C-alpha cells in the first residue's frame, strides 16, 4: 500500500507540533487550552493526538512542487465557477482546523480538491458538492505556494 503524504505549510506544521506538545503534556495548561481548545473526553483527545501524529509522520513541509501549472498539493489554485462571480484562489493542502494561513485551504480529499487534482490551466472539472449538486469549475492558474507571497496570490 502506498504511503500518503500530507503537504503542510511551515505555519501549519509548527501549529500542529505545538498542539501535539500541548496534548502530550500535563493537563491544566490554560494558554494551550485557549489556543487549541478543550476536548470533551479522553477518547477525543487521543483521537486528535493520533490524527496529528499521522499528519506529521508523512508531512512534506513547505516544499514547493514544480511550477508546471498542474493542480497538486502545495499549489495555489485560482478557479472560476462559471457563475459570473469572482474567481476563487486557495491553497491545495492539508486543511486541519483553523490554520494560520493567509488564504483559504482545501484538502486534496475534499470534493473540490479531488476534482482538480492533475488539472491543467483551462481544464474544466466537475464534482458533486455536499448538497448533492454537480458543480463545474475551470482551473485558471496553478502556481507553487510560497509563504511570503501567499497573501499577494490570494488578492490576485
C-alpha positions in Angstrom: 0.0 0.0 0.0 1.4 3.4 -1.0 2.1 5.9 1.8 0.0 9.1 1.7 2.0 12.3 2.1 0.4 15.4 3.6 1.5 18.8 2.2 1.8 21.3 5.0 2.8 25.0 5.1 5.5 25.7 7.7 2.9 27.6 9.8 0.6 24.7 9.9 3.4 22.3 10.7 4.5 24.5 13.6 1.0 24.8 14.9 0.4 21.1 14.8 3.7 20.5 16.7 2.6 23.0 19.4 -0.8 21.3 19.7 0.8 17.9 19.9 3.1 19.1 22.7 0.1 20.6 24.5 -1.9 17.4 24.2 1.0 15.3 25.3 1.9 17.5 28.3 0.3 17.8 31.7 -3.4 18.8 31.9 -4.3 22.3 33.0 -2.2 24.4 30.6 -4.6 27.4 30.2 -2.6 29.0 27.4 -2.6 25.8 25.4 -6.3 25.3 26.0 -7.0 28.8 24.8 -5.1 28.3 21.6 -6.2 24.7 20.8 -9.5 24.3 22.6 -10.7 21.7 25.1 -11.5 18.1 24.3 -14.8 16.7 25.7 -13.3 13.5 26.8 -10.1 11.3 26.8 -11.2 9.5 23.6 -11.5 12.8 21.7 -8.1 13.9 22.9 -6.5 10.5 21.9 -8.1 10.7 18.5 -6.7 14.2 18.0 -3.2 13.1 19.0 -3.4 10.2 16.6 -4.6 12.5 13.7 -1.8 15.0 14.4 0.8 12.2 14.6 -0.4 10.8 11.2 -0.2 14.2 9.6 3.3 14.9 10.9 4.7 11.5 10.2 4.1 11.8 6.4 4.4 15.6 6.2 6.0 17.4 3.3 6.6 20.9 4.8 6.7 23.9 2.6 8.5 22.1 -0.3 7.2 23.8 -3.4 6.0 21.4 -6.1 7.3 22.0 -9.7 6.0 25.2 -11.3 4.3 23.2 -14.1 0.8 24.6 -13.9 -0.6 21.2 -12.7 -3.0 21.2 -9.7 -1.4 19.2 -6.9 -0.9 19.6 -3.2 1.3 22.7 -2.4 -0.2 24.7 -5.3 -2.2 27.9 -5.1 -5.1 27.4 -7.4 -7.3 30.1 -9.0 -10.6 28.7 -10.3 -13.8 30.0 -12.0 -17.1 28.5 -11.2 -18.7 30.0 -14.4 -21.4 31.7 -12.4 -20.3 35.3 -13.2 -18.8 35.7 -9.8 -15.2 36.5 -8.9 -12.6 33.7 -9.3 -11.6 32.0 -6.1 -8.0 31.5 -5.1 -7.0 28.9 -2.5 -4.2 26.6 -1.4 -4.5 22.9 -2.1 -3.0 21.3 1.0 -3.9 19.9 4.5 -6.8 21.7 6.0 -6.7 20.9 9.6 -8.8 23.1 11.9 -8.3 26.9 11.7 -4.9 27.5 10.2 -2.6 30.5 10.3 -2.6 30.8 6.6 -3.3 34.0 4.6 -5.7 32.2 2.3 -8.4 29.5 2.2 -7.1 25.9 2.2 -8.9 23.0 0.5 -7.8 19.4 1.1 -6.9 17.2 -1.9 -9.5 14.8 -0.4 -12.3 17.4 -0.5 -14.8 17.2 -3.4 -13.3 20.3 -5.0 -9.7 19.3 -4.3 -10.1 15.8 -5.6 -11.8 17.0 -8.8 -8.9 19.4 -9.5 -6.0 17.0 -8.8 -4.0 16.8 -12.0 -5.9 19.5 -13.8 -4.0 22.0 -16.1 -4.8 25.6 -16.8 -8.0 26.0 -18.8 -9.2 22.5 -17.9 -12.8 22.1 -16.7 -13.7 19.6 -14.0 -16.9 18.6 -12.3 -17.6 17.4 -8.8 -20.6 16.6 -6.5 -21.0 19.2 -3.8 -22.1 18.2 -0.3 -25.6 19.4 -1.1 -25.8 16.9 -4.0 -25.5 19.5 -6.8 -22.9 18.9 -9.6 -20.5 21.8 -9.8 -18.3 22.6 -12.8 -15.1 24.5 -12.2 -12.4 25.8 -14.5 -8.7 25.9 -13.4 -7.4 29.4 -14.3 -4.0 29.2 -12.7 -1.8 26.9 -10.6 1.4 28.2 -9.0 3.6 26.9 -6.2 2.8 28.1 -2.7 5.3 30.5 -1.3 4.7 31.7 2.3 6.0 35.2 1.6 3.7 35.6 -1.4 0.6 33.8 -0.2 -1.3 37.0 0.8 -0.4 38.6 -2.6 -1.6 35.5 -4.5 -4.8 35.4 -2.6 -5.5 39.0 -3.7 -5.0 38.1 -7.3 
